[in-house]
Amino acid sequence: MKYLKRIGVILLAAFCMVAGMQAVQAQDNTNVTFTNEENKTPDLFISKHVESADDRYEIPKDVAFHFVLKLGGKPANREQYRVFDENGDEVFNHSDGTISSDTTNKIPFMTDRNGNFTLYGEHTAKFEYVGNGVSYEIFELPQENFQQISPAAGTSATGTIKPDGSRVEFVNLYVPNVEKKTTDLVVTKRISYPQGYVFEEETSFHFILKLEGKPYANEIYTIKDNVSGEELKEARTDENGKFTLKGGQSAVFKEIKTNIDYEVAEEKADGWRVIGDVKQSGATQAPVTAVQYTNAIASFGVNKTLSDNSTSEDTFRFLLMDHTKKAWSGARYYLYNSVSGKRVDDQTYETDEHGYFTLKANQTAIFIGIEPGTLYDVQEEAKPGYIQKTPVSTTGYEDKVVGDNVEILPFVNEPIKEEGVLSVTKLIENTTDEIPMDDIKFTFVLSRKNGEVYEPVKDAIYVIPIGNSESTYKTNEQGEFPLKGNQTVFFKGLRQGETYKVEEKQTNVEYVIKTEQQEDKLDKNISFTFTNVYTPKKLDLYLSKMNHDKEALEGAEFTLYSNEEMTNIVGSYVSEEKEGLFIEDLRAGTYYLKETRSPKGYKLLEGIIKLEITREEGTGKLLVKVNGKDITQTKEEDQIHITTTGAGEKDEIHMTVYNVKNFWIPITGGKGIAQLIGFAMIGCAGVLLVLKKKAKKEG
């Protein structure tokens, strides 16, 4: 019996080992009213408006519309909000599910953990103090008998909260359904454009209409204005059922039979994109069959305002970049007055050869002709005399995506009104189309004149504003302080009437100092601006794939990304018998390397390799970190080994990635598992036989 127990233990251990290997292998594959006063806090207002497709039928008042809210990219988990009716009077939620102006037994309105909330028609939700610079996305869920017309074609509303708040309106069209023999088929053409801005160009859009599979040829229809409802004229389809509309117009086909198939298809218009389906079909219904088409030409907008909403003749400069951090030249845009919502002129502007464009306060650049899905960055150049409030980061908006709904990116500055301040601003000038990949710190020295000489000012307190907050620091014993590109520091406690000097120390070979030392007497305010010219020193990245016997492995595939989300691909590489050039002319920066396919018989490299490539201050020598570890601390036998080589004009990084062999046992069915169990049983039987013979001898 004791031998049987031993066999049981052995078998159990064997099966546990097999199960463990299977798990590893699987893992590898694996009462307040609104007034006309300006809002002063960063709140988010979401309004719901409903129109009727047929004015003869009243819009239901008891329909709740459902929304999903994300703040900062995450679901708005249990966020409280207030609700106001069409008169601006606050209404309250009650435990019995009713909503009224009665304040007894009220309970707060609140989103659920997934950001879901509801609104009735002509109501507005106010999410208080969401926060300056916080991004939002609002999505409305589909509702029977209602068509979302704004934002267009069921798209979400996206944006960034400004210091004085942001407002979004969702508009639905109510389409009643009744029993009748005939209906009006109404095809409406809308233009998707940012809310508050007027698109005045007239463009013709062409459609083909079919009923019961046949062209609706040579038939009369009426063209109406979408806003006024005025009938503009009558027209007739051609022999192919083709008809034409302009933006803001509808074609009304009267006395169409109900419950028959219809199909409407829009022809492509140059420079425009259709939001939603190009071809729409279904069955006609009474009293109206509403078919909505929305076209867009705008891609995104950049808006410039001051925090007090004042105007200024100062010009603010912006930089547009593509997803690889390269300057985007020749991008076309219209210039708008953001107060009136109308274009400043009829000119179509373009970014310059270095990706720059300029705006004044209360102006908006609306970019056109950029395809949905395109990634881009926008940054405002620091302006002496102003503090950037929105966005919070001086790097601006990064990794933005052109969507069907046109997003306006707000840049809000606050004029400096405090006196007795010395400010230092750092600007980076790019002479090529390449923009620095990382934030580099530059070192400055603050000195005060004492007689005929200047002495460093140690422990001088200065602040760096970050949105609505600021960080406080002190200069060191040598009067030094660091500053990043596009940042401004403010010294607020310096002695009035004294003369101060600021000079920059040369700390990076890729940035040439363009501005000499500056000095001035502090009477009220002093603003010093220092500019560096960025000229990247290129490097080549070589890669080889080996096993631990230092044998080259072919067929491993790698992809290098410039962002942690791994959406911006720098390049791809397939390993060969010997070391190969992976990426040529790479710049210093932070990159992410992923092995997407391993050589046959070898394990796929787990996780992401983070490469931080910088240059030593003064010398410009390459400094490399792998997953946060300096390469000087790595050994040749480590899984990832890197060496650097100076090679004249360009440096080289040589990277070796070692793979280990797969240890795999068939465990997912078929003959493999049966064979394994058979071998285990034979082995156990052998052990039992040996033990029996030994027992007899001992006996």
Disulfide bonds with the S-S distance in Angstrom:
none
